[in-house]
């Protein structure tokens, strides 16, 4: 979408004349960056001071072999493969040769230094050959069956910088294999070259100390925690978080990155192990569909089946990292319940709805058109619920279908808790304001405040980018939340504690003159130039919070960014799938905006009354006041009240579902129209920054994208929608451009009174965890094994009042149901209980019918629904133990 920015000097008028202005006052010119001039292989080069020799060689196109070096990790000099001959000026100014070859990955360039690589120095070449020979002494000769074979730096450099024949005649060292570092990551220790990339990543980047270098000499190895080597508190390694579902001390959402950066086949993925060779695969660039970061990925597929996904390299967004969810959770797109044929539900002789039956596309579209036209003609109305995981093009088609074909503004993509305050906030602050705050702004910010937003659980890449700056001492993180998660602890974040419902009071109290030192200090930090406030989608659940955030940014000058969870949320806002917004942030109530859109869409006029929200549409359907629903990719369990959503789907007279897989919606639908998943269509995701992230089609498929299906549906309705191709959609979006008219007024909602908490009760705090019970993680049991075990967090006072102890079991209940989980006593406000929103065995919306701020009952529980499965501590992963850990048996070939 093309968004134009008005010229501040002309007020946006193309014909305005720039007035004469006085000369600008002189400004301080920054001092030039200090540089160093030296030579590599006889080539003189000048680089910034502090540049490593291996980086300077890369800039000249000189290749130096390496294993431990990685541009995003601190230098280690562990493998010694990058040895070079170095001559440097001494104290007397004379250039002298260093006694031994030096590791170029740890050596900073100095003035007058002369470096000779293996290309010009026999000594460096001999040293590299010697290191390679040592690395290969114990390395197994299993390249034909190794997952890294064909894309292995060790293979390549053994040929280019190694001996032609081995002199080693003794027996190679072996270890039992593989070790299950987690249910997803397997370790073959004999292949390891001790480069320490994995341990450095886990410590420096992710902050998850779950794998480390252990022991000395010939027994030195990379492995899981060893009680004889590393510090433990009981059976849990120091620095680790909660147990995973296998009962093992493991907690990392980023462990798959170690598999990718491992330069040999020591670390492998359980899901990909022994499945293919690199030269069998076709690689296609893509964009991850699981969150709003828009991480670049690489989709590797063979014969129409995706076998793995890797992180793509994109310095502006995800650098070279992705979350485990982005990397491993892709099998949902080809699950056994995939829809491939349109279906209709015919009426039986007595008028009873019959079962869904496969049919042709023409019959399904005609049936859908007849049902929708009948609802419109009857005056009952049609609601459109697209969901928040759509591409920009698909969301635009839903928005246009509602306004042009169905003549309604009853369209809302927010299949989650939402509010009218949030809708006004999105229209005033977010829509049409692309790239107002970017990742570059985030990493340059001296202070970042998170409000209703958990970076690790709800952001992933945002967490990694923030932690990089926190470790460098450049950024301070603050968070308004009920409890400090382990992610916040690894960000060294300052918690501004707030019980659910009191967040607006805390945000309003952030003032330099505040009586409380913590709040005054946080306000002073936010007033620094470049400070950023990140507000999550959960802010919609707290009345007055978004209004308070706007007041905060106004008085501090901090920049504001909205970070939703789903990949399609920001694109849907830009596409106009909100009841009061047209594409580009144009208010529905603004006549000029409607005229602007009507001209592009080729219609006489557009409906002028803002439509109903998703919750209002579901309530109307449940009460029998809605004629039909068009639903795309929505899970009823995601809504604030899943019971209401299901009742609405049961009660609505006519239901059309556009879906990838069979779901609760398709089970109730009158017409089911199958659509393509991201891997089978091209499109564009829009990140939380407002950055368009186009991606291509990876797999050949006859499945149609939503915008193409909706174009055919509109044709059956007798309307030309014009969304039959990406080119057509992009042409319209470019024609629309940006909106420079009046915007939706800013929300100004009063703070609600916190609820009274009777004895034996508590207020619920909750948010989604990255790995939970979501349907987009289906089909990946190895990944599910690394999900955090559901826990209830309470303060010591709350635990005592509920008669539970740390490590015991608690029952959290409402009139609808109860969940039973282990208890963790934490430092948090009293009379508050935290639960994960949708963990397996702990779905608070579905089971409790509750959300953040709901008062729930607390009581001791006799047992727990979620029990850890016995798993090996550090032993080899065999077929039996693998099945115990992940529920999937390892191939017989892996036992060797």
Steps between C-alpha positions, in 0.01 A plus 500: 500500500639836401477751784593858417650727760412871480790739463524688833596817315211492254232348717461220245402732209679410181476854364616680815808716480766447761542827690835653556636415842799639683819307488514224755731561795830318485491151640773291652654276239574156645862402505597261223510135599845378600646272235791261465707437186680168457562234235359153437680284244671812372174694456481821700164566661351750743240383751335645812704464815416177681427303183601135519750379243258232377236769432748718316596202283132440418469860380786436258352172381774292664364177640640373830367164624323501836257305717449690825475847346153649457431868437221514760697327776789627707845381381615178667807370314384149586563298185830665389422425136542865394872526587697756300858626496528847655771766489449805719697812599673467834576769755800605296282545194657211310266241352569157649337161458289366785648177639199285413207516257209699640125437496362763263154479658625651827777727370420869454671682217766753605681770299781363285410137563581256220284188480570202282225242457533147370497644149840669539657337807623138506512527879132595528408231249691237698339614825153472354575155363621395845188628673280324248690176557443526875130569451462193280685261732185405691240621253291209367499421130121501473449778248261293284251469786571827682229766475766762430647307208497710185486835683775440755784753550713220641464301179581802286799614702636149541530504121635853467715526812568143606729210418418263218548194722480435873795394715279390788490120543357462853140443604282814489330623814126420512205591719150356536273686260292698471451695823164673526589856589125548473225313322578714194882528500722191490877493560761271341804580714764323292434736208552814711809712420462705823445826316261607781259675266205329670609586854583858405164545332311359797687725743557819300195522276215300653614513861396136545781310669385155396808357325866552584861395449593240759805312626860529380757343271395198295165488683406859422157508341188706443203367684203547724556589860717258695454505878870428545604804296242777522325664791160358593226597741355160580452336161462826309806666342577849620352748255235268358130578519210261533487136397372416157219249449748214513598605850850602395668832584472664163350831399592666174289632215809550283685166519452424130742778411782291644418223251533745212823668613670174595776468236489119515224245559533493877165665569205376297124540497298200607235585243744525207759239602567247222215640290690649203830619358554869421548429130153337493330818616358802322534820702256791488525825699200563724361696792398334827127498563494461878548854630509864392880526474512380138811287546676397181514122458609245241255226409668175392272254326520182294233348276233736626574445871665755729772322696656785693511875545813703571557856607556745217755778522341842537694756706206741516261256670611164639873508416570124473272370776144368522296352782452125524135556418589672172756231423318180587123570506415460132337156476155646570492609137500140379311331784271204440191717550600732217201616293540446127145499364210746538210368704137597552244397758176417326159517662324168545137441414376604845711818494765359733858591415678205351868407509766685303546350154777562246396697194636703211632853539214643294237331719668612822534860384144514369368354826697753702381787281133397532526475878675835538259676263206363695645634826557844346154509342336403829671794671659272760850596389823314438804510725855444371762357740831457312729412794842645573732268307435618145732655250449865406343399168255258660396748769444766234270262312290437812474875567393569141255208491324633810467856371444446126325163472320471834452874557595490868770620737442196723854369453756437775814289491559505879435137598624574853402724792454855369323824580363819349788685666746283308318562174529877551865459599578304183326755283669795668854372552567189289310493170682668215808582708747250361858477630436759770701279736729230361742239626776753438324747732450226754865399519609865513260586784660576837179389677221265394179468699282193444131540584274192480773341295736213578792518251619138520157334505319735262787638293791259465723703271419822687635326810825401329555846354434662838724257686788572262486866598446423868810277509694776324390744771321726251132445589297487819172305500201581720178300523156562645380151597375291787808280516853499361532207262828328435516686170489832682768378739728420207439854375604632842165680486364724772153381597238763572258268682133537420213272591265425208277800445733746674739544206348838397563636849863393486547649152338826608727508805814496282605859556834655601322660796348172617533435870626144444865496393455200267225670300681835489819334379312310228331822383833681484645216293207514257559871449842429347514557123424181307312318778235256376177367649386158374135425567358155434158387385416398860458868582155476342387289798563780752262797475689827487846350446546609139377848591752511783780390266415787263516745788836355605659538156363853470658620825831311460553527123564126475419329171214251496463168320219243509625140486228239435562127519361377170673545165200652326377748762690807377429426135130458580494843666658652189260308274192631678358195677377704795137614533592870509800502264544479126839415344791728587344628822207677331214546750171346386313799644701748288311578178821606321658166587198311366505700177872429469444125538188489284694656212768232517252217546276623217177524703261789554517504875600299805311423823551797733413351839790333686439131541494265796806346661569127495356454851190698407452293185533175694255623763252602228535162331451314829179701563368430150547856371751424222420337169839359400871489583803477273785363711862460396760319712341564840525270802210549745735420790697818427207731574446661837198273549539175305160379619334806345695449177381141471145596582511765227628252244226257598224761486583698186267395215772489234874452550777514236848386606828556317754270661818301450412216737188352653403697809216579737382757246497263204316242712215750529524665157243483221767561235871419539744656254856361532783754477876477466739514796796743480736241354272454198437864408687826456407800708611770740505509878522842663712507815426691820727770357270538199771348281368301200661153488415336165562129453477261208318173452714207611292200393313448174132474584152537357375650827376859479590788727216667692501806274449282193218301662330821611532641149310197368244526780438866412457402136231252607339789688503704179774737611843551348741501794825527302711293739562205272877545494776650710574749226141627505499538878837676501387736225201607711710541813747715310216707359358555846823630649491663840225693673587858596155596626355502848566194712293317755498698827733373772332283764438650842362227721478528876682252718271231639488418868690178582268216604450406863680178592318287760694258726609187313500686168755681283511713189619314189805619309576316178676513166582260220822302507692461176446124495150407610189319380453704183397315185793637300729276707310182421691211347833576669531283815874564532438872534210443738742321732692823561193702601505637853305306755182684607548666837298731722702788640387657828659704776592342834204677666256380235638145523455496878145632471418228245667234721748395230879475511774559246515192279158382608183495296232764472151504352396822327130502425196700394136400463586360156786268588836447667864442414748325726868584467817512713570812707802728478532762772634821345563861589177663378200695632276325750155367406616437142549166324678465166416221255606442137212589268495193278749241621412137446294405803452864599274685257364775721257653247354169392488323836455790742327744267734758652746760387741744658335681791243228571456401864559124540486257789815338644516172690744214558480225238536132574671426169626670185374466143847548351762254620862495380606187315811318616794572272873423491723750679797512265506154348464402134159536335377155404175406336331428834616814680425717197145369500469582870622852445318599183245230431672417168732206451844565351590308184686174549794647308557754773578237761832423336 
